[in-house]
Amino acid sequence: MKVQELKEIKSLSPVYLLQGINSFLLKDAKQKIIEKTLTEEEQEFNLASFDLEETPIETVIEDAETLPFLGEKRVVIAENATFLTAEKQKVEHNVDVLIRYLEEPAPFSVLIIVAPYEKLDERKKVTKKLKTKSTHLEANELTEGELKNWVKAEVAQAGLTITDEALAEFIELTGMKLTIVHMELAKLLLYGEEITAELIHQLVSKSLEQNVFALVEAFIHGRTVDTITIYRDLLRNNEEPIKILALLVSQIRLVYHSKRLSNQGYGQKQISQALKVHPFRVKLAIGQGRSFSTNHLLNLLKDLARADFEMKTGKMDKALLLELLFMKKYEA
């Protein structure tokens, strides 16, 4: 079961396995389980957390088998379960203790094992047993469709609606980052019955990455005035020219490689896997590079590399150096 499908916990499981690389979803799932199990007062005495990179699993199990104090339930969290992966262990774990516990878990405890990894080692007996005997919740990165569904569900739960145009704009502005999505959505839910694109433009803060995306869009299309306006806004927000340059290089490199691989017949998913970036970023990059030749993008990268060298060797004022580059005319 995917964590984002877990809107509320109706009945508790004695053991949960939370697995995946999306830290927001992992944290949210842990919090939901804790709140379902313990009151705030009970958490002071009956909530324990261990790091399995420092503490052996047998110590965690011993705590889970300890009777709760001034309450009926106990929650024990075991973070960083590397023994479920092929990675080298920092601590020696007697996993047989966990396997035996899974056969007959303490009725008064809820054990949460957190494995913040994309994949587990399915060959291990302990992994197989845990996935069979626990409630397994996956918290990997969301696809564009899954994130849109998550936002729609949150909006519907608040008794509001969101237009398709607004949803697309919202996802683009927040850059598929669930922590930012959650924070910005909380603001939107305070206004009106319908969330529109206009409301999103008024309320949703643009991230540095989103501003750089707009900067790249203006730069590669040769819109000099727009490019310099966005750039000066970034400088006024105390962004360092060298950081802006690094993000520019990263985005244009992504556009270049996405276009090159797309021209070779690779699909969006294949490009995402080859470049190790989220498919949504690849989708936007392909869109940005559609009107330009690979030579045009390559020339931009060469000039940015030259600017990077000149910045680092102190040949010119950093802010001025980038502004002069943005004034250069390129053939698409």
N, C-alpha and C positions, 0 to 999 in steps of 0.2 A: 504493500500500500504506500502511495506517495504522501508525504507529510502535508502537502497543500490541500489534500482531500480531507484532512482531519480538522473539521470545523469545530467539533466539540467532542469530548470523550464521554460516552454514555455509561460504559462499564470499564472498570480497571482491569488491566492484565498484570499478573505478578512480575513479569519480566518484559522489558521493552529493549529492542535493538534499534537505535537511531543511527542510520548510516548515510553518509553523503558529504559533499563538499560545500553545500550552501549553509553557511554559518547562521544566517538569519532564521532559516527554517528549522535548523537543529535547536537553536535557542528557544524559538517559539513553541516547538513541540515539547521540550523539557518543561517550560513554564506551564503549559496547559496540563500536563500530567501532574505536576506538583500542586497546582491550584485545585485540581480535581480531588487530590488525595488528602491534602493538609490545609488547615486554616493558617492564617498568618502567625498566630500564637503558637501553633503546633510546629511550624517550620523551625522555630528557634531550638527545639529539643530533638526533633525527629527528622531532620534533613541533614544528610551527610554527603560530601562530595570528595572523590579521590581521583588523583591523576595516575593512571596505570603506567606512565613512563617513570614514576617514582615509587609506586606502591604495588606489591604483588596482588593478584586477583584473590588469593586466599584470604587476605586481610579484608578485602571488600565483602566477601561472602560471610566472613565472621561477623561483620557489622550488620549485614542484612539479616542474620539469624539472631540478632540481639533484640529483645523485646522493646517496643516503643515506650517512651517515658511520658506520662501524662497525656496519653492519646491512644487511639486504636490502630493507627497505621504509622509506618516509617517509610521514607523514601531515601534510597541509596543510589547515588550517581557515580558511575565509573567512566571517566573521560579517557580519550586517546587509547582505544583498545587495539594497539598495534599487533597484539598476538593473533588477531584475526586476519592479518595480512602477511605478505611474504617478507616484510621488512625485518631487519635485525632488531632484537629486543634490547632495551636498555636495562630492563629488570627481568629476572627469571620468574615466570608464572607457572604455578601448578594448575594447569587448565582442567585436570581431572576433578579438582574440587568444584569448579564451575559446572562441569558436565553432570556431576552427581547432584548438585543443587538444582539444576534445571529439571531433573526428574521429580523432585519434590520441593518446590520453592516454599519459603516461609509464608504462611497465609497472611501475616501481618505486615509484610514488607512489599514495596514496589521497587524493583531493581531496574535502573536505567543504564544500559551500556551504550556508550557513545563511540562510534567509529567514524571520525570525520575524513573518510576516504571514499574515492569514487568506486573502487572495487575491493572486494575481500578475497582472500585465498579460499576458494571453494573446495580445495583438496583436503583441507584440514578437518579433522573430526569435530573439533570444537566449533568451527564455523557452521558446519552442517547441522549440528545439534542445536546451536543457538538459533539459527534461522527457522528450525522446525518447532522449537519449544517456546519461542518468544513471539511477541507482536513486533513484526519487522516493518519499520517506517523508513522510507527512502527520502533523502533530502538533497538530491543532486540539482544542478543548475536547471532552471526552467527554460523550456522552449518559448518562442514568442507567443505561440498559441496558448500554452499553459499559463503564462504570465497574464495574458489578456483575460483568460477565464478566471484567474485568481482575483484580478482587479474587479471584474464584473460581479463576482460573488461577494466581495467586500462591500461594493457599492449597493448591491441588492439587499444585503444584510442590514445596511443602514437605512433602508427604505427609499433609496434614491435611484436614479437612472443615469446612464452615461451614453452619449452618442458614439457611433462608430468612428467618426472623424476625431472626436475628442480623445477617444481611447488610443487611436493610432498616434496622435500628437503627444499624448501623455507618455506612452512607452518610448517614443523617440527622445523626448526631453530628459527622461530619467535614465536612459541608457541601459535598460534591462537589469539595473542593480536593485535588488529587492529591498535593501535597507532604505535606499533613497525613495523607491516607490512607496513604501509603507509610510515614511515620514511626510512626503508630499501629498499622499492620498488623505492623510489625517486632516490636512488643511482644507482640501477640497470638500470633504464630507460635512464641513461646517456651513457650506453655502448652498442655498437653494435646493430645489427638488431634482433638477437636471444638471448634470455636469456637461458643459459645452466646451468647444475648442477655445472660444473667447475667454471663458473663465480660467481655463488652463494657462493661456498666455498671460493672464493677469496675475495668477497666484503661484504657478510652479516656477521655482528657482532654476535657472540654468546652471548646470555643473560646469566646471572648467573644461571637461572633456567635450560637453555639448557646445560650449563657446568655441572651442578649437575646431570641432566638426564644422561649425558655421564659417569659421575662418578659412578652413581648407576649401570649403564649397566656394567661397568668394574668390580665393586665391587661384584655384585651378581654372575657374571660369574667367579669370582676368578682370574681375570687378574690383579695380584698384581702390576706389573710394570706400566701398563696403569693407574691403579687407583691412584698410588702415583704420577705419572707424572701430571695427571689432577689436583690432589689435590695441588701439589706444585705450579702449574700455578695459581690456585685460590689464594693461599697465596701471590704470587708475585703481584697479582692485588689488594692486600690489603683487601681481603675478610676475615672476622673474622671466626676462626674455629667454634665458637659456632653457628654462622649463617649458616655455611656450614652443621654442624651437624643437625640443625633444619630442613633444607631443605631435607637432606638425610632421616631423620626420616619420614617426610611428604610424600616423594615420595615412600619409601619402604612400608609404611603403606598403601598407595593407591594401590600399586602392590599387597600386601597381601590381602586386602579386595576385590579388583576386582577379584582376582583369586578365592577366597573363594566363592564369590557370583556367579561367572561364573560356578564353579563346581556344584553349587546348581541349575543351569539351568536358571539363570537370563541372560537377554540379555543386550547388551551395553547400551541401553537407560534406562532400568530399573536400572542398576547399577549406571549410571550417576545421576538419580533422587534420589536413596537411599543415595549415598555418597555426593550429592550436589556439583558435579564437572562437568566441561565441558565434553561432550561425547568424544571429541578428546583425552583428557587426559586419559580417561578410555581405549580407544582403544590402546594407547601406553602402558599403564600399563599392560593390558592383554597380550600384546606382550612380555613385559619384563618378566612376571611371568610364561610364557608358559613352560619353561624348568626346572622349580624348584618346589619342593614340598612346601606346606604351612608351614611345619615344618622348612624347610631351611630359609624361609623368616621370620618366627617367631623367630628363633635363631638370625638372623641378628638384628631384632628389639630389642630383649632382650639385646644384646651387645651394641647397640646404646644407649639404655636407661641407661645402666650402665655407659657408657662413658659420657653421659649427667650429671649424678649425680656427677661423679668424676671431671668433668670440673667445675661444680658450687660449689663444695666444695674445689677446689684448690689443689687436691691431686697430680696433675702432670701438667707440662706445657701443655697447651691446644693443641697446634699444634702437639707436639710429641705424645700426647695421641691418637689422631685420626690416626696418621701415623702408630702407633703400631697396632691399631685395623685393619687397612687395610692390614697388613701383616699376619693376622690370617687366617688360612685355614679352610674352611667350606666344609661339605659334602652336595652336592646338593640333 
